[in-house]
Amino acid sequence: MDLDRSVPVWPQVAGELRRRLDAGQYKPGERFPGTVDIAAEFDVSQSTAQKAVAALRSEGRLYTVLGQGSFVKGDE
């Protein structure tokens, strides 16, 4: 994915991760990639990856278990 570096990057990363969730690439209950992995994949800072993951968490798409990471939230 080519990022437009002239505008904030974290919404672009969040959008791509959202698209992957919508496509079913990550299943409910499955561990979501960590921010270090996301940062490496998109060639962004870890804080940018954290903002993208936080956006998905605030949308209710992910939940976090302390010490274990983020997981895909399923339909309840």
Backbone as a ProteinNet text record, in pm:
[ID]
protein_1_A
[PRIMARY]
MDLDRSVPVWPQVAGELRRRLDAGQYKPGERFPGTVDIAAEFDVSQSTAQKAVAALRSEGRLYTVLGQGSFVKGDE
[TERTIARY]
84.4	0	89.2	63.5	137	64.4	136.1	77.9	105.3	7.1	22.8	83.2	210.9	282.2	253.9	174.5	143.2	25.1	-39.5	-151.8	-124.6	-197.1	-173	-180.9	-84.9	-70.7	-156.6	-174.4	-243.6	-385.5	-463.4	-596.3	-588.4	-482.4	-465.5	-435.9	-350.4	-317.9	-442.7	-514.9	-639.2	-737.9	-746.8	-837.6	-803.1	-674.5	-632.4	-660.2	-631.8	-660.1	-810.6	-889.9	-1036.5	-1084.6	-1024.3	-1060.4	-1030.3	-917.5	-880.3	-977.5	-1018.2	-1117.6	-1248.8	-1292.6	-1417.3	-1411	-1292.2	-1273.5	-1261.3	-1256.7	-1247.9	-1108	-1008.3	-870.5	-835.1	-896.6	-878.5	-1012.8	-1014.6	-1138.1	-1166.4	-1295	-1330	-1255.7	-1201.2	-1126.7	-979.9	-943.5	-804.5	-720	-595	-502.5	-471	-481.4	-454.1	-304	-245.7	-102.7	-67.9	48.6	95	140.7	154.8	192.5	333.4	422	556.9	548.1	467	449.9	380.9	279.1	207.6	301.3	378.9	474.3	574.1	623.9	720.4	656.3	535.5	468.8	442.3	396.5	359.5	472.5	586.4	700.9	661	600.7	559.6	615	603.6	649.4	554	602.9	518.3	403.4	425.4	317	206.8	243.3	143	61	127.8	57.2	-33.9	12	-70	-195.7	-184.3	-301.8	-401.9	-351.5	-439.8	-514.2	-444	-505.9	-604.5	-568.4	-658.6	-788.2	-778.9	-899.2	-991.3	-933.2	-1012.8	-1072.2	-997	-1047.4	-1164.4	-1152.8	-1259.9	-1385.8	-1369.5	-1483.8	-1548.6	-1487.1	-1541.1	-1502.6	-1403.4	-1360.6	-1256.7	-1185.8	-1082.1	-1102	-1048.1	-1039.8	-900.3	-855.1	-720.8	-724.9	-639.6	-619.4	-479.8	-473.3	-347.4	-243.1	-129.1	-20	-29.5	-140.4	-157.4	-172.9	-221.6	-236	-379.8	-399.5	-533	-590.5	-722.7	-794.5	-912.2	-953.5	-1066.8	-1195.3	-1277.3	-1405.6	-1507.8	-1584	-1686	-1822.4	-1919.3	-2057.6	-2107.8	-2176.3	-2222.7	-2371.1
-117.3	0	124	213.9	339.9	443.4	501	601.4	741	828.7	968.4	1039.4	1068.6	1127.4	1276.4	1336.3	1479.2	1504	1397.9	1407.4	1308.9	1321.8	1228.4	1082.8	1005.2	867.1	770.3	794.2	695	665.2	765.6	728.9	637.7	653.5	567.4	423.5	410.2	277.5	215.3	293.4	243.8	201.2	277.1	242.7	110.2	85.8	-41.6	-157	-137.5	-243	-266.9	-161.8	-172.9	-253.3	-224.8	-297.9	-446.3	-478.3	-618.3	-686.2	-613.5	-669.2	-696	-599.8	-615.5	-731.5	-756.5	-864.9	-1001.3	-1001.3	-1127.9	-1183.8	-1100	-1147.4	-1184.3	-1117.1	-1147.3	-1193.4	-1306.7	-1367.3	-1323.1	-1321.1	-1286	-1375.1	-1311.4	-1382	-1401.2	-1377.6	-1395.1	-1278.4	-1308.7	-1203.1	-1114.2	-984.6	-885.4	-856.4	-824	-793.1	-682.3	-691.8	-591.9	-465.4	-360.1	-232.1	-234.8	-315.3	-325.9	-386.7	-491	-555.4	-462.6	-391.3	-297.8	-186.5	-132.9	-26.4	-73.7	-195.7	-249.5	-271.5	-326.4	-353.7	-226.7	-121.9	1.3	104.5	70.8	160.8	294.7	283.6	400.4	386.2	492.5	485.3	399.7	353.5	272.6	356	484.7	569.3	586.4	589.3	594.7	466.6	352.5	224.6	219.8	272.8	274.8	357.7	471.2	555.2	481.2	408.9	333.9	224.3	151.9	45.3	104.9	217.4	284.2	326.8	370.8	409.2	288.3	173.8	52.6	4.6	22	-15	75.8	205.8	299.2	275.8	216.4	180.9	50.2	-17.2	-143.4	-262.9	-248.3	-358.6	-447.7	-392.2	-465.9	-449.4	-543.7	-527.9	-572.3	-522.1	-550.2	-625.9	-726.4	-800.4	-762.4	-702.3	-654.4	-766.3	-738.3	-833.8	-937.5	-935.4	-1035.3	-972.9	-851.3	-784.1	-752.5	-718	-683.5	-801.6	-813.5	-922.9	-867.8	-941.3	-902.2	-929.8	-828.2	-842.1	-900.7	-996.3	-1059.4	-998.7	-1044.3	-1001.7	-1064.6	-984.5	-1035.6	-1044.8
0	0	0	-91.3	-96.7	-13.3	80.6	168.3	114.4	126.6	89.7	210	204.3	317.6	334.8	244.4	256.9	350.5	394.5	488.6	602.9	715.8	825.9	779.9	825.9	779	859.3	989.9	1071.5	1021.7	970.4	918.8	795.5	717.3	600.3	642.5	742.2	794.6	856.9	936.4	997.4	890.3	781.7	672.6	607.4	587	527.6	622.8	750.4	848.3	859	851.8	853.3	731.6	615.4	493	508.9	569.7	591.6	689	790.8	884.1	810.8	730.2	655	555.9	502.5	405.4	473.1	606.5	678.4	689.9	664.4	673.9	817.9	912.8	1054.1	1108.6	1172.6	1223.6	1367.1	1406.2	1544.2	1644.7	1747.9	1850.2	1817.9	1692.7	1649.6	1699	1733.7	1776.7	1656.9	1678.8	1574.8	1574.2	1459.4	1456.7	1556.3	1616	1710.1	1639.2	1715.9	1656.9	1597.1	1652.7	1595.3	1455.1	1440.2	1309.2	1209.7	1256.2	1169	1124.2	1218.2	1184.6	1079.4	1095.1	999.1	862.2	860.8	732.8	652.8	720.7	651.4	648.2	709.4	716.5	779.6	897.9	975	1116.3	1194.8	1333.3	1415.4	1528.1	1615.3	1671.7	1695.4	1746	1641.5	1514.1	1406.9	1406.9	1421.2	1427	1549.1	1662.2	1783.9	1764	1695.3	1668.4	1579.6	1480.4	1390.4	1467	1550.9	1630.6	1730.9	1791.4	1886.6	1818.9	1693.9	1619.9	1600.3	1565	1545.6	1677.8	1784.8	1917.4	1955.9	1928.7	1964.2	1880.5	1763.7	1679	1723.3	1819.7	1867.3	1782.1	1697.9	1611.5	1678	1776.3	1847.8	1997.7	2072	2216.8	2259.1	2372.4	2419.3	2550.2	2559.6	2683.7	2732.4	2850.3	2903.6	2905.4	2847.7	2843.7	2733.5	2658.2	2551.1	2414.8	2405.2	2277.7	2242.7	2117	2066.1	1990.5	2000	1936.8	1857.1	1756.1	1672.7	1748.5	1757.3	1826	1728.9	1775.7	1692.6	1716.7	1640.1	1660.3	1789.8	1868.4	1996.9	2002.8
[MASK]
++++++++++++++++++++++++++++++++++++++++++++++++++++++++++++++++++++++++++++

